[in-house]
Amino acid sequence: MGWSPNHKRIKERYNPIPNTAERAFEAHLRDQPCFGCGGRSHVCHHTRLEFDGKARRREHRWQMPLCNACHLDCHKVREAVWLESIGKRPEQAIAYMNVQWGLSQRKAA
């Protein structure tokens, strides 16, 4: 039983190791200011927001740059509450991550 057909019904497993495109994205994010305060970013935060297009909880494609203080604040409360506290909506964060992904892929190509 060495062969198993691909029925395209089973989700691919989460891979904790970023692929080439995801590594390029993380390198791009390290050069961006903090999404929360605009200061120097230190962490690539995997968003915990739920939305269409996001398959898994910690998908490498859905990250935003945060400084240590904003990252800690984000984890103290729900992410949507933290975004509201800095005057941003979840839709803005999702749009930001989409734009940054596109920029990183153009830069890598």
The first five atom37 places (N, CA, C, CB, O) and aatype in JSON, in Angstrom:
{
  "aatype": [12, 7, 17, 15, 14, 2, 8, 11, 1, 9, 11, 6, 1, 18, 2, 14, 9, 14, 2, 16, 0, 6, 1, 0, 13, 6, 0, 8, 10, 1, 3, 5, 14, 4, 13, 7, 4, 7, 7, 1, 15, 8, 19, 4, 8, 8, 16, 1, 10, 6, 13, 3, 7, 11, 0, 1, 1, 1, 6, 8, 1, 17, 5, 12, 14, 10, 4, 2, 0, 4, 8, 10, 3, 4, 8, 11, 19, 1, 6, 0, 19, 17, 10, 6, 15, 9, 7, 11, 1, 14, 6, 5, 0, 9, 0, 18, 12, 2, 19, 5, 17, 7, 10, 15, 5, 1, 11, 0, 0],
  "atom_mask": [
    [1, 1, 1, 1, 1],
    [1, 1, 1, 0, 1],
    [1, 1, 1, 1, 1],
    [1, 1, 1, 1, 1],
    [1, 1, 1, 1, 1],
    [1, 1, 1, 1, 1],
    [1, 1, 1, 1, 1],
    [1, 1, 1, 1, 1],
    [1, 1, 1, 1, 1],
    [1, 1, 1, 1, 1],
    [1, 1, 1, 1, 1],
    [1, 1, 1, 1, 1],
    [1, 1, 1, 1, 1],
    [1, 1, 1, 1, 1],
    [1, 1, 1, 1, 1],
    [1, 1, 1, 1, 1],
    [1, 1, 1, 1, 1],
    [1, 1, 1, 1, 1],
    [1, 1, 1, 1, 1],
    [1, 1, 1, 1, 1],
    [1, 1, 1, 1, 1],
    [1, 1, 1, 1, 1],
    [1, 1, 1, 1, 1],
    [1, 1, 1, 1, 1],
    [1, 1, 1, 1, 1],
    [1, 1, 1, 1, 1],
    [1, 1, 1, 1, 1],
    [1, 1, 1, 1, 1],
    [1, 1, 1, 1, 1],
    [1, 1, 1, 1, 1],
    [1, 1, 1, 1, 1],
    [1, 1, 1, 1, 1],
    [1, 1, 1, 1, 1],
    [1, 1, 1, 1, 1],
    [1, 1, 1, 1, 1],
    [1, 1, 1, 0, 1],
    [1, 1, 1, 1, 1],
    [1, 1, 1, 0, 1],
    [1, 1, 1, 0, 1],
    [1, 1, 1, 1, 1],
    [1, 1, 1, 1, 1],
    [1, 1, 1, 1, 1],
    [1, 1, 1, 1, 1],
    [1, 1, 1, 1, 1],
    [1, 1, 1, 1, 1],
    [1, 1, 1, 1, 1],
    [1, 1, 1, 1, 1],
    [1, 1, 1, 1, 1],
    [1, 1, 1, 1, 1],
    [1, 1, 1, 1, 1],
    [1, 1, 1, 1, 1],
    [1, 1, 1, 1, 1],
    [1, 1, 1, 0, 1],
    [1, 1, 1, 1, 1],
    [1, 1, 1, 1, 1],
    [1, 1, 1, 1, 1],
    [1, 1, 1, 1, 1],
    [1, 1, 1, 1, 1],
    [1, 1, 1, 1, 1],
    [1, 1, 1, 1, 1],
    [1, 1, 1, 1, 1],
    [1, 1, 1, 1, 1],
    [1, 1, 1, 1, 1],
    [1, 1, 1, 1, 1],
    [1, 1, 1, 1, 1],
    [1, 1, 1, 1, 1],
    [1, 1, 1, 1, 1],
    [1, 1, 1, 1, 1],
    [1, 1, 1, 1, 1],
    [1, 1, 1, 1, 1],
    [1, 1, 1, 1, 1],
    [1, 1, 1, 1, 1],
    [1, 1, 1, 1, 1],
    [1, 1, 1, 1, 1],
    [1, 1, 1, 1, 1],
    [1, 1, 1, 1, 1],
    [1, 1, 1, 1, 1],
    [1, 1, 1, 1, 1],
    [1, 1, 1, 1, 1],
    [1, 1, 1, 1, 1],
    [1, 1, 1, 1, 1],
    [1, 1, 1, 1, 1],
    [1, 1, 1, 1, 1],
    [1, 1, 1, 1, 1],
    [1, 1, 1, 1, 1],
    [1, 1, 1, 1, 1],
    [1, 1, 1, 0, 1],
    [1, 1, 1, 1, 1],
    [1, 1, 1, 1, 1],
    [1, 1, 1, 1, 1],
    [1, 1, 1, 1, 1],
    [1, 1, 1, 1, 1],
    [1, 1, 1, 1, 1],
    [1, 1, 1, 1, 1],
    [1, 1, 1, 1, 1],
    [1, 1, 1, 1, 1],
    [1, 1, 1, 1, 1],
    [1, 1, 1, 1, 1],
    [1, 1, 1, 1, 1],
    [1, 1, 1, 1, 1],
    [1, 1, 1, 1, 1],
    [1, 1, 1, 0, 1],
    [1, 1, 1, 1, 1],
    [1, 1, 1, 1, 1],
    [1, 1, 1, 1, 1],
    [1, 1, 1, 1, 1],
    [1, 1, 1, 1, 1],
    [1, 1, 1, 1, 1],
    [1, 1, 1, 1, 1]
  ],
  "atom_positions": [
    [[0.83, -1.18, 0.0], [0.0, 0.0, 0.0], [0.88, 1.25, 0.0], [-0.95, 0.0, 1.21], [0.68, 2.14, 0.82]],
    [[1.86, 1.32, -0.91], [2.76, 2.46, -0.96], [2.17, 3.66, -1.68], [0.0, 0.0, 0.0], [2.63, 4.78, -1.47]],
    [[1.17, 3.46, -2.53], [0.62, 4.56, -3.32], [-0.74, 4.94, -2.78], [0.52, 4.17, -4.8], [-1.57, 4.08, -2.48]],
    [[-0.98, 6.24, -2.66], [-2.32, 6.69, -2.28], [-2.74, 7.78, -3.25], [-2.36, 7.2, -0.8], [-1.97, 8.7, -3.5]],
    [[-3.95, 7.69, -3.78], [-4.4, 8.67, -4.77], [-4.63, 10.03, -4.11], [-5.7, 8.19, -5.47], [-4.98, 10.11, -2.93]],
    [[-4.45, 11.08, -4.88], [-4.7, 12.43, -4.39], [-6.11, 12.83, -4.81], [-3.64, 13.44, -4.92], [-6.34, 13.19, -5.97]],
    [[-7.05, 12.76, -3.89], [-8.43, 13.08, -4.19], [-8.73, 14.56, -4.0], [-9.36, 12.26, -3.32], [-9.84, 15.01, -4.26]],
    [[-7.73, 15.33, -3.56], [-7.87, 16.76, -3.31], [-8.96, 17.06, -2.28], [-8.17, 17.49, -4.61], [-9.58, 18.13, -2.31]],
    [[-9.2, 16.13, -1.39], [-10.2, 16.32, -0.34], [-9.56, 16.58, 1.0], [-11.11, 15.11, -0.25], [-10.2, 17.09, 1.92]],
    [[-8.31, 16.24, 1.13], [-7.64, 16.36, 2.41], [-6.79, 17.62, 2.4], [-6.78, 15.1, 2.73], [-6.0, 17.83, 1.47]],
    [[-6.94, 18.45, 3.44], [-6.13, 19.66, 3.54], [-4.67, 19.28, 3.68], [-6.59, 20.53, 4.72], [-4.34, 18.3, 4.34]],
    [[-3.8, 20.07, 3.05], [-2.39, 19.82, 3.26], [-2.06, 20.15, 4.71], [-1.5, 20.65, 2.27], [-2.67, 21.04, 5.31]],
    [[-1.1, 19.44, 5.25], [-0.74, 19.65, 6.65], [0.01, 20.95, 6.82], [0.11, 18.48, 7.17], [0.68, 21.42, 5.91]],
    [[-0.12, 21.52, 7.99], [0.59, 22.74, 8.31], [2.08, 22.45, 8.38], [0.09, 23.35, 9.64], [2.5, 21.5, 9.05]],
    [[2.87, 23.25, 7.69], [4.31, 23.07, 7.72], [4.92, 24.24, 8.5], [4.9, 22.99, 6.28], [4.84, 25.38, 8.04]],
    [[5.53, 23.98, 9.65], [6.08, 25.08, 10.45], [7.3, 25.73, 9.81], [6.45, 24.58, 11.81], [7.72, 26.8, 10.25]],
    [[7.87, 25.11, 8.77], [9.04, 25.66, 8.1], [8.56, 26.45, 6.88], [10.05, 24.54, 7.69], [7.96, 25.88, 5.98]],
    [[8.83, 27.76, 6.85], [8.38, 28.57, 5.71], [9.05, 28.14, 4.4], [8.66, 30.05, 5.97], [10.22, 27.77, 4.38]],
    [[8.28, 28.21, 3.3], [8.86, 27.92, 1.99], [9.59, 29.17, 1.49], [7.75, 27.46, 0.97], [9.68, 30.16, 2.22]],
    [[10.1, 29.14, 0.27], [10.9, 30.24, -0.26], [10.12, 31.55, -0.3], [11.41, 29.9, -1.65], [10.64, 32.59, 0.1]],
    [[8.89, 31.52, -0.78], [8.07, 32.73, -0.86], [7.78, 33.28, 0.54], [6.74, 32.45, -1.61], [7.81, 34.49, 0.75]],
    [[7.51, 32.39, 1.48], [7.21, 32.83, 2.85], [8.45, 33.39, 3.53], [6.64, 31.66, 3.67], [8.35, 34.33, 4.32]],
    [[9.62, 32.83, 3.24], [10.86, 33.39, 3.8], [11.13, 34.77, 3.23], [12.06, 32.45, 3.51], [11.59, 35.66, 3.95]],
    [[10.85, 34.96, 1.94], [11.02, 36.28, 1.32], [10.06, 37.29, 1.96], [10.78, 36.2, -0.21], [10.42, 38.45, 2.16]],
    [[8.85, 36.83, 2.27], [7.86, 37.7, 2.92], [8.33, 38.11, 4.31], [6.5, 36.98, 3.01], [8.23, 39.28, 4.67]],
    [[8.85, 37.16, 5.08], [9.33, 37.47, 6.43], [10.53, 38.42, 6.37], [9.72, 36.18, 7.18], [10.65, 39.32, 7.21]],
    [[11.4, 38.24, 5.4], [12.54, 39.16, 5.25], [12.05, 40.55, 4.89], [13.52, 38.64, 4.16], [12.58, 41.55, 5.38]],
    [[11.03, 40.62, 4.05], [10.43, 41.91, 3.68], [9.81, 42.58, 4.91], [9.37, 41.72, 2.57], [9.96, 43.78, 5.11]],
    [[9.11, 41.79, 5.72], [8.44, 42.36, 6.9], [9.44, 42.91, 7.92], [7.58, 41.29, 7.57], [9.13, 43.88, 8.62]],
    [[10.62, 42.32, 8.0], [11.62, 42.8, 8.96], [12.07, 44.23, 8.66], [12.84, 41.87, 8.95], [12.55, 44.93, 9.55]],
    [[11.9, 44.66, 7.4], [12.28, 46.02, 7.02], [11.14, 47.02, 7.16], [12.77, 46.03, 5.59], [11.33, 48.22, 6.94]],
    [[9.94, 46.55, 7.53], [8.77, 47.42, 7.63], [8.61, 47.95, 9.06], [7.5, 46.66, 7.2], [9.05, 47.31, 10.01]],
    [[7.97, 49.12, 9.21], [7.7, 49.63, 10.56], [6.61, 48.81, 11.24], [7.28, 51.12, 10.51], [5.87, 48.08, 10.58]],
    [[6.53, 48.93, 12.54], [5.51, 48.24, 13.34], [4.12, 48.64, 12.86], [5.68, 48.54, 14.85], [3.85, 49.83, 12.69]],
    [[3.25, 47.68, 12.66], [1.88, 47.95, 12.22], [1.1, 48.69, 13.31], [1.17, 46.65, 11.85], [0.17, 49.44, 13.0]],
    [[1.46, 48.47, 14.56], [0.73, 49.09, 15.67], [1.11, 50.52, 15.93], [0.0, 0.0, 0.0], [0.24, 51.4, 15.97]],
    [[2.4, 50.78, 16.12], [2.83, 52.11, 16.55], [3.69, 52.84, 15.54], [3.58, 52.01, 17.84], [3.94, 54.04, 15.69]],
    [[4.15, 52.14, 14.51], [4.99, 52.77, 13.5], [6.47, 52.77, 13.85], [0.0, 0.0, 0.0], [7.29, 53.26, 13.07]],
    [[6.82, 52.23, 15.01], [8.22, 52.15, 15.42], [8.94, 51.02, 14.71], [0.0, 0.0, 0.0], [8.43, 50.44, 13.75]],
    [[10.13, 50.71, 15.19], [10.93, 49.64, 14.6], [10.31, 48.28, 14.96], [12.41, 49.72, 15.08], [10.04, 48.01, 16.13]],
    [[10.1, 47.45, 13.96], [9.49, 46.14, 14.22], [10.55, 45.14, 14.62], [8.72, 45.64, 12.98], [11.7, 45.21, 14.18]],
    [[10.15, 44.19, 15.48], [11.05, 43.14, 15.95], [10.51, 41.74, 15.68], [11.3, 43.3, 17.43], [11.27, 40.77, 15.64]],
    [[9.2, 41.63, 15.49], [8.53, 40.33, 15.43], [7.63, 40.26, 14.21], [7.72, 40.07, 16.71], [6.97, 41.24, 13.86]],
    [[7.59, 39.11, 13.55], [6.6, 38.83, 12.51], [5.46, 38.08, 13.2], [7.23, 37.99, 11.3], [5.58, 36.9, 13.49]],
    [[4.36, 38.78, 13.44], [3.23, 38.21, 14.18], [2.29, 37.47, 13.25], [2.46, 39.32, 14.92], [1.81, 38.04, 12.28]],
    [[2.03, 36.18, 13.53], [1.04, 35.4, 12.79], [-0.33, 35.82, 13.29], [1.26, 33.85, 12.96], [-0.65, 35.65, 14.47]],
    [[-1.14, 36.37, 12.41], [-2.45, 36.85, 12.84], [-3.35, 35.7, 13.26], [-3.11, 37.65, 11.72], [-3.26, 34.59, 12.73]],
    [[-4.21, 35.97, 14.22], [-5.17, 34.97, 14.68], [-6.57, 35.33, 14.22], [-5.13, 34.84, 16.2], [-7.54, 34.69, 14.62]],
    [[-6.69, 36.36, 13.38], [-7.99, 36.75, 12.84], [-8.52, 35.64, 11.94], [-7.89, 38.08, 12.05], [-7.75, 34.95, 11.28]],
    [[-9.82, 35.47, 11.94], [-10.46, 34.46, 11.08], [-11.08, 35.18, 9.89], [-11.54, 33.63, 11.87], [-11.83, 36.14, 10.08]],
    [[-10.78, 34.74, 8.66], [-11.35, 35.35, 7.47], [-11.2, 34.4, 6.3], [-10.66, 36.7, 7.17], [-10.43, 33.45, 6.35]],
    [[-11.96, 34.68, 5.23], [-11.88, 33.86, 4.02], [-10.49, 33.98, 3.41], [-12.96, 34.29, 2.99], [-9.92, 35.07, 3.37]],
    [[-9.96, 32.88, 2.95], [-8.64, 32.86, 2.34], [-7.55, 32.38, 3.28], [0.0, 0.0, 0.0], [-6.45, 32.05, 2.85]],
    [[-7.86, 32.34, 4.55], [-6.88, 31.85, 5.54], [-7.27, 30.42, 5.89], [-6.84, 32.77, 6.83], [-8.34, 30.17, 6.45]],
    [[-6.4, 29.48, 5.56], [-6.73, 28.08, 5.74], [-6.41, 27.56, 7.13], [-5.99, 27.25, 4.72], [-7.19, 26.81, 7.72]],
    [[-5.26, 27.96, 7.66], [-4.83, 27.43, 8.95], [-4.56, 28.55, 9.93], [-3.58, 26.57, 8.78], [-4.47, 29.72, 9.55]],
    [[-4.43, 28.19, 11.17], [-4.27, 29.18, 12.23], [-2.97, 29.97, 12.1], [-4.3, 28.49, 13.57], [-2.99, 31.2, 12.23]],
    [[-1.85, 29.29, 11.85], [-0.56, 29.98, 11.78], [0.02, 29.9, 10.38], [0.42, 29.38, 12.8], [1.1, 29.35, 10.18]],
    [[-0.68, 30.43, 9.44], [-0.21, 30.42, 8.07], [0.85, 31.51, 7.9], [-1.38, 30.63, 7.07], [0.63, 32.65, 8.31]],
    [[1.99, 31.18, 7.32], [3.1, 32.12, 7.21], [2.77, 33.32, 6.33], [4.31, 31.41, 6.66], [3.39, 34.37, 6.47]],
    [[1.82, 33.18, 5.44], [1.47, 34.25, 4.53], [0.73, 35.39, 5.26], [0.61, 33.71, 3.4], [0.76, 36.52, 4.79]],
    [[0.1, 35.1, 6.37], [-0.7, 36.1, 7.09], [0.04, 36.54, 8.35], [-2.09, 35.53, 7.46], [-0.26, 36.11, 9.46]],
    [[1.02, 37.42, 8.15], [1.81, 37.96, 9.25], [1.88, 39.47, 9.13], [3.23, 37.35, 9.27], [1.7, 40.03, 8.05]],
    [[2.14, 40.12, 10.25], [2.35, 41.57, 10.23], [3.53, 41.89, 11.14], [1.07, 42.34, 10.68], [3.76, 41.21, 12.14]],
    [[4.28, 42.94, 10.79], [5.43, 43.32, 11.62], [4.97, 44.08, 12.86], [6.42, 44.17, 10.82], [4.16, 45.0, 12.77]],
    [[5.48, 43.7, 14.02], [5.14, 44.38, 15.27], [6.4, 44.58, 16.09], [4.09, 43.58, 16.07], [7.34, 43.79, 16.01]],
    [[6.41, 45.64, 16.89], [7.49, 45.82, 17.86], [7.16, 44.92, 19.06], [7.65, 47.34, 18.3], [6.05, 44.4, 19.15]],
    [[8.1, 44.74, 19.96], [7.87, 43.85, 21.1], [6.69, 44.31, 21.96], [9.12, 43.75, 21.95], [5.89, 43.48, 22.4]],
    [[6.59, 45.62, 22.21], [5.51, 46.13, 23.06], [4.14, 45.88, 22.44], [5.7, 47.64, 23.32], [3.22, 45.42, 23.12]],
    [[4.0, 46.18, 21.15], [2.72, 45.95, 20.47], [2.4, 44.46, 20.4], [2.74, 46.56, 19.05], [1.24, 44.07, 20.51]],
    [[3.43, 43.63, 20.2], [3.21, 42.19, 20.14], [2.69, 41.66, 21.48], [4.51, 41.47, 19.74], [1.77, 40.84, 21.51]],
    [[3.27, 42.11, 22.56], [2.79, 41.69, 23.88], [1.37, 42.18, 24.12], [3.73, 42.21, 24.99], [0.53, 41.43, 24.61]],
    [[1.1, 43.45, 23.78], [-0.26, 43.99, 23.94], [-1.26, 43.21, 23.11], [-0.3, 45.46, 23.54], [-2.38, 42.95, 23.56]],
    [[-0.87, 42.82, 21.91], [-1.75, 42.07, 21.01], [-2.13, 40.72, 21.61], [-1.08, 41.87, 19.64], [-3.25, 40.26, 21.43]],
    [[-1.19, 40.09, 22.33], [-1.46, 38.78, 22.91], [-2.15, 38.86, 24.27], [-0.17, 38.01, 23.05], [-2.66, 37.85, 24.77]],
    [[-2.18, 40.05, 24.88], [-2.88, 40.19, 26.17], [-4.39, 40.13, 26.0], [-2.48, 41.49, 26.84], [-5.11, 39.65, 26.88]],
    [[-4.87, 40.62, 24.87], [-6.3, 40.64, 24.58], [-6.52, 39.99, 23.21], [-6.88, 42.11, 24.61], [-5.56, 39.66, 22.52]],
    [[-7.78, 39.81, 22.83], [-8.06, 39.31, 21.49], [-7.5, 40.28, 20.46], [-9.59, 39.1, 21.28], [-7.49, 41.49, 20.68]],
    [[-7.04, 39.77, 19.35], [-6.4, 40.61, 18.34], [-7.33, 41.7, 17.81], [-5.92, 39.75, 17.18], [-6.89, 42.83, 17.57]],
    [[-8.61, 41.39, 17.63], [-9.57, 42.39, 17.15], [-9.7, 43.53, 18.16], [-10.95, 41.74, 16.88], [-9.85, 44.69, 17.77]],
    [[-9.66, 43.21, 19.45], [-9.74, 44.24, 20.5], [-8.49, 45.11, 20.46], [-9.91, 43.59, 21.9], [-8.58, 46.33, 20.59]],
    [[-7.34, 44.49, 20.29], [-6.09, 45.25, 20.21], [-6.1, 46.18, 19.01], [-4.89, 44.3, 20.14], [-5.7, 47.34, 19.12]],
    [[-6.55, 45.68, 17.85], [-6.62, 46.53, 16.67], [-7.51, 47.73, 16.91], [-7.13, 45.73, 15.47], [-7.18, 48.84, 16.5]],
    [[-8.64, 47.5, 17.57], [-9.55, 48.61, 17.89], [-8.86, 49.62, 18.8], [-10.84, 48.08, 18.55], [-9.07, 50.82, 18.66]],
    [[-8.05, 49.13, 19.74], [-7.38, 50.03, 20.69], [-6.34, 50.92, 20.0], [-6.71, 49.22, 21.8], [-6.01, 51.99, 20.52]],
    [[-5.82, 50.49, 18.86], [-4.86, 51.33, 18.13], [-5.54, 52.08, 16.98], [-3.71, 50.47, 17.59], [-4.87, 52.72, 16.17]],
    [[-6.87, 51.99, 16.92], [-7.62, 52.74, 15.92], [-7.67, 52.1, 14.54], [0.0, 0.0, 0.0], [-7.84, 52.8, 13.54]],
    [[-7.54, 50.79, 14.48], [-7.59, 50.09, 13.19], [-8.62, 48.98, 13.25], [-6.2, 49.52, 12.8], [-8.96, 48.48, 14.32]],
    [[-9.12, 48.6, 12.09], [-10.11, 47.54, 11.98], [-9.45, 46.27, 11.44], [-11.3, 47.97, 11.08], [-8.42, 46.37, 10.78]],
    [[-10.01, 45.1, 11.7], [-9.44, 43.86, 11.16], [-9.3, 43.89, 9.64], [-10.3, 42.68, 11.57], [-8.34, 43.34, 9.1]],
    [[-10.26, 44.52, 8.95], [-10.19, 44.59, 7.49], [-8.94, 45.35, 7.03], [-11.45, 45.27, 6.93], [-8.35, 45.01, 6.01]],
    [[-8.54, 46.37, 7.8], [-7.34, 47.12, 7.46], [-6.09, 46.24, 7.63], [-7.23, 48.39, 8.33], [-5.17, 46.31, 6.82]],
    [[-6.06, 45.44, 8.68], [-4.92, 44.55, 8.92], [-4.82, 43.51, 7.8], [-5.05, 43.86, 10.29], [-3.73, 43.22, 7.33]],
    [[-5.95, 42.96, 7.39], [-5.96, 41.95, 6.33], [-5.49, 42.57, 5.02], [-7.38, 41.33, 6.16], [-4.69, 41.98, 4.3]],
    [[-5.99, 43.77, 4.71], [-5.59, 44.47, 3.49], [-4.09, 44.78, 3.53], [-6.41, 45.78, 3.31], [-3.4, 44.64, 2.52]],
    [[-3.58, 45.2, 4.69], [-2.17, 45.49, 4.85], [-1.33, 44.24, 4.57], [-1.88, 46.01, 6.27], [-0.33, 44.32, 3.85]],
    [[-1.73, 43.1, 5.13], [-0.98, 41.86, 4.91], [-1.0, 41.45, 3.44], [-1.54, 40.74, 5.79], [0.0, 40.96, 2.92]],
    [[-2.14, 41.65, 2.77], [-2.24, 41.35, 1.35], [-1.28, 42.21, 0.53], [-3.67, 41.55, 0.86], [-0.58, 41.7, -0.35]],
    [[-1.25, 43.51, 0.81], [-0.37, 44.43, 0.09], [1.08, 44.06, 0.33], [-0.63, 45.88, 0.52], [1.87, 44.01, -0.61]],
    [[1.44, 43.81, 1.59], [2.83, 43.47, 1.91], [3.25, 42.16, 1.24], [3.02, 43.36, 3.44], [4.38, 42.04, 0.79]],
    [[2.34, 41.18, 1.18], [2.65, 39.92, 0.51], [2.96, 40.19, -0.96], [1.46, 38.92, 0.65], [3.95, 39.68, -1.49]],
    [[2.12, 40.98, -1.61], [2.32, 41.3, -3.02], [3.65, 42.02, -3.24], [0.0, 0.0, 0.0], [4.38, 41.7, -4.19]],
    [[3.98, 42.98, -2.39], [5.24, 43.7, -2.5], [6.45, 42.77, -2.34], [5.3, 44.82, -1.47], [7.43, 42.88, -3.07]],
    [[6.35, 41.86, -1.38], [7.48, 40.95, -1.14], [7.67, 40.0, -2.32], [7.25, 40.15, 0.14], [8.81, 39.64, -2.65]],
    [[6.57, 39.59, -2.95], [6.68, 38.66, -4.08], [7.23, 39.36, -5.32], [5.32, 38.04, -4.39], [7.97, 38.76, -6.1]],
    [[6.86, 40.63, -5.5], [7.41, 41.4, -6.63], [8.9, 41.65, -6.43], [6.67, 42.73, -6.79], [9.68, 41.6, -7.39]],
    [[9.28, 41.92, -5.18], [10.69, 42.18, -4.87], [11.52, 40.91, -5.08], [10.84, 42.69, -3.41], [12.66, 40.98, -5.53]],
    [[10.95, 39.75, -4.74], [11.67, 38.48, -4.85], [11.81, 38.01, -6.3], [10.97, 37.4, -4.02], [12.73, 37.27, -6.63]],
    [[10.89, 38.44, -7.15], [10.9, 37.97, -8.55], [11.94, 38.64, -9.39], [9.56, 38.19, -9.18], [12.06, 38.34, -10.58]]
  ]
}
